[in-house]
Amino acid sequence: MFDTKKGKYTDQENERIIQKVNEASEKGIRERVILKELSDELNRGFAGVMSHVRKLRKQYPQKFHSTQLGSSKEQRLNSWTEKEEEIVIETVNHFLDRGHPLSAAIAQLEKELNRTQGAIYQRIYTLRRKSPERFNRMPEPRAKHKKQWQYQRSLVRNLGGNDSISQRETAVSSEKSPSPVPALNSSLESPTSLPEEDLVLKAFERRFGKSNNLTRNKLLTLMRKYGHTRVSIALFTVQDDKEFPAAVAEFLEQYLKRDFV
């Protein structure tokens, strides 16, 4: 791949650019086509050629047959005329009435008006907003889906003295709200008839299996030391700790050694 030329344009290059632009203007060739040809011919970057053509038009407007490539000799600038807008509306209605997609109408308008597809689509959007009665068909509005937010109350009653959330409300919320943690009161006695220690012990059995006396006493000791709420939270989040798999593997090793012996 060859590097494109850099630096100042020569007088010969400027004359060639002006000549080719004027020829393209008379033949109705689109701007991007002639700029691409000039880029290949002069071994210049496409963006550089496009910028230089604009510069030459400002410096030597008398040398150019038109101020816009591919347009008539009348200066169009970027404004839309009423005639262009009429063509846009008629073309859109013609294509949509026959079941053709809007993209097909835009492609036709691109050739007829020498406008980019983005500019045409933006004009259609503006005309639909300002004069919707002039269009035979309007796009259907998108369906709006409201996101359903779900809230879940704590599964274990706050033991720090704040009893504003009753245990009965906790049971109802745990039944209705989806959660990765199994509901404590599922297939168990009602929480209102169980103390906090039993709730934590039952939750431990649901997650890790039935506990022996040693494990039960250990859990009771932890609850007396750290509180029921902190123990219950740790119970439900311990599997997220990166050290948990290592502890399981260590236990598995001890378990296998015991059975092997």
C-alpha positions in Angstrom: 0.0 0.0 0.0 1.5 3.4 -1.0 1.4 6.4 1.2 -0.6 9.3 0.0 1.1 12.6 -0.8 1.2 15.3 1.9 1.7 19.0 1.9 0.7 21.9 -0.3 -1.2 21.4 -3.5 0.6 22.4 -6.7 -0.9 24.8 -9.3 -1.2 21.9 -11.7 -3.2 19.9 -9.1 -5.4 22.9 -8.4 -6.2 23.3 -12.1 -6.9 19.6 -12.4 -9.3 19.6 -9.4 -11.2 22.6 -10.8 -11.4 21.1 -14.2 -12.7 17.8 -13.0 -15.1 19.3 -10.6 -16.6 21.5 -13.3 -16.9 18.5 -15.7 -18.6 16.5 -13.0 -21.0 19.3 -12.3 -22.1 19.6 -15.9 -22.6 15.8 -16.1 -24.5 15.6 -12.8 -22.0 13.3 -11.2 -22.3 12.9 -7.4 -19.8 14.7 -5.2 -18.4 11.6 -3.5 -17.8 9.9 -6.8 -15.7 12.7 -8.2 -13.8 13.3 -5.0 -12.9 9.6 -4.9 -11.6 9.8 -8.5 -9.5 12.8 -7.6 -8.1 11.1 -4.6 -6.9 8.1 -6.6 -5.6 10.3 -9.5 -3.6 12.7 -7.3 -2.7 10.1 -4.7 -4.2 12.3 -2.0 -6.3 11.3 1.0 -10.1 11.5 0.4 -10.7 13.8 3.4 -7.8 16.0 2.3 -9.2 16.4 -1.3 -12.7 17.2 0.0 -11.3 19.8 2.4 -9.2 21.3 -0.4 -12.1 21.6 -2.8 -14.0 23.6 -0.2 -11.0 25.8 0.2 -10.7 26.4 -3.5 -14.4 27.3 -3.9 -14.0 30.0 -1.3 -10.8 31.4 -2.8 -11.8 31.1 -6.5 -15.6 31.0 -6.7 -15.5 32.5 -10.2 -13.6 29.4 -11.5 -16.4 27.0 -10.5 -19.5 26.4 -12.5 -21.6 25.7 -9.4 -21.1 25.9 -5.6 -22.3 22.4 -5.0 -21.2 19.3 -6.9 -23.9 17.3 -8.7 -26.5 20.1 -8.4 -27.9 22.6 -10.8 -26.1 25.9 -11.4 -28.3 27.6 -8.9 -26.9 27.8 -5.4 -28.8 25.3 -3.2 -26.7 25.4 0.1 -28.3 23.1 2.7 -31.8 24.5 2.9 -34.7 22.5 1.6 -37.0 24.0 -0.9 -40.7 23.6 -1.0 -40.4 21.7 -4.2 -38.0 19.2 -2.6 -40.3 18.7 0.4 -43.2 18.0 -2.0 -41.0 15.4 -3.8 -40.1 13.8 -0.4 -43.8 13.5 0.7 -45.0 12.2 -2.7 -42.3 9.6 -2.9 -42.8 8.4 0.6 -46.5 8.1 0.2 -46.0 6.4 -3.2 -43.7 3.7 -1.8 -45.5 3.1 1.5 -49.0 2.9 -0.2 -47.6 0.0 -2.3 -46.2 -1.8 0.7 -42.6 -0.9 0.0 -40.3 -0.1 3.0 -39.3 3.4 3.8 -35.6 2.6 3.0 -36.6 2.1 -0.7 -38.2 5.5 -0.8 -35.1 7.0 0.7 -32.8 5.3 -1.8 -35.0 6.7 -4.6 -34.9 10.2 -3.1 -31.1 10.0 -2.7 -30.7 9.6 -6.4 -33.3 12.2 -7.4 -32.4 14.9 -4.9 -28.7 14.2 -4.6 -29.0 14.3 -0.8 -27.5 11.8 1.6 -29.7 9.2 3.1 -29.2 10.6 6.6 -30.3 14.1 5.5 -33.4 12.6 3.7 -34.4 10.5 6.7 -34.1 13.5 9.0 -36.2 15.6 6.7 -38.9 13.0 6.6 -38.9 12.9 10.4 -39.2 16.7 10.5 -42.0 16.8 8.0 -43.9 14.0 9.8 -43.7 16.0 13.0 -44.7 19.3 11.5 -47.3 18.1 9.0 -48.5 14.6 9.8 -51.7 15.1 7.8 -49.7 15.2 4.5 -48.6 11.6 4.9 -50.9 8.7 4.1 -49.2 6.4 6.6 -47.4 7.1 9.8 -45.0 4.7 11.6 -46.6 2.9 14.5 -45.4 4.0 18.0 -43.1 1.6 19.8 -44.7 -0.4 22.6 -43.5 0.8 25.9 -42.8 -1.8 28.6 -42.8 -0.7 32.2 -40.3 -2.5 34.2 -41.7 -4.2 37.3 -39.6 -3.6 40.3 -39.7 -6.2 43.1 -38.6 -5.6 46.6 -37.7 -8.1 49.2 -37.6 -7.5 52.9 -35.0 -9.0 55.2 -35.7 -12.7 56.0 -34.4 -12.4 59.6 -35.9 -9.8 62.0 -33.6 -6.9 62.9 -32.4 -7.6 66.5 -30.9 -4.2 67.1 -34.0 -3.0 68.7 -35.9 -1.9 65.6 -39.0 -4.1 65.4 -40.9 -1.9 62.8 -40.9 -4.9 60.4 -42.9 -7.7 61.9 -41.9 -11.3 61.4 -45.3 -12.0 59.8 -44.5 -9.4 57.2 -41.1 -11.0 56.6 -42.8 -14.3 56.0 -45.2 -12.8 53.4 -42.4 -11.0 51.6 -40.3 -14.2 51.5 -43.1 -16.1 49.8 -43.8 -13.5 47.1 -40.4 -12.1 46.3 -38.0 -14.3 44.1 -34.6 -14.8 45.8 -31.6 -17.0 45.4 -31.9 -17.8 49.1 -34.5 -20.5 50.0 -37.4 -19.1 52.1 -36.9 -19.9 55.7 -40.5 -20.5 56.5 -41.1 -22.9 53.6 -42.4 -26.2 54.9 -41.4 -25.0 58.4 -43.3 -23.7 61.4 -44.5 -20.1 61.3 -41.7 -17.7 62.2 -43.9 -16.1 64.8 -43.8 -19.3 66.8 -40.0 -19.8 66.5 -37.2 -17.8 68.3 -34.4 -16.3 66.3 -31.9 -19.1 67.2 -34.2 -21.7 65.7 -34.7 -19.7 62.5 -31.0 -19.5 61.9 -30.5 -23.2 62.8 -33.3 -24.2 60.4 -31.8 -22.0 57.7 -28.4 -23.7 58.2 -30.0 -27.1 57.8 -31.7 -26.1 54.6 -28.5 -24.9 53.0 -25.9 -27.3 54.4 -27.7 -30.3 55.8 -28.7 -31.5 59.2 -26.3 -30.3 62.0 -25.0 -32.4 64.9 -24.8 -31.2 68.5 -21.3 -29.9 68.0 -22.4 -27.7 65.1 -25.5 -26.6 66.8 -23.6 -25.4 69.9 -21.1 -23.7 67.6 -23.9 -21.8 65.9 -25.4 -20.8 69.2 -22.1 -19.5 70.4 -21.6 -17.4 67.2 -25.1 -16.0 67.6 -24.4 -15.0 71.2 -21.1 -13.4 70.1 -22.0 -11.7 66.9 -25.8 -11.5 67.0 -28.5 -13.3 65.1 -28.7 -10.9 62.2 -25.0 -10.9 61.4 -24.9 -14.7 61.6 -27.9 -15.1 59.3 -26.4 -12.6 56.7 -23.1 -14.5 56.8 -24.9 -17.7 56.4 -26.6 -16.5 53.2 -23.4 -14.8 51.7 -20.7 -17.2 52.7 -20.8 -19.0 49.4 -19.9 -15.7 47.7 -16.6 -15.5 49.6 -13.6 -16.6 47.5 -12.2 -18.6 50.4 -15.3 -20.7 50.7 -14.3 -23.2 47.9 -11.0 -23.7 49.6 -12.7 -24.5 52.9 -14.9 -27.0 51.2 -11.9 -28.6 49.5 -10.1 -28.9 52.9 -13.2 -30.5 54.4 -13.4 -32.9 51.5 -9.8 -33.9 52.0 -10.4 -34.7 55.7 -13.6 -36.5 54.8 -11.8 -38.8 52.3 -8.9 -39.4 54.7 -11.4 -40.5 57.4 -13.2 -42.9 55.1 -10.0 -44.3 53.6 -8.6 -45.2 57.0 
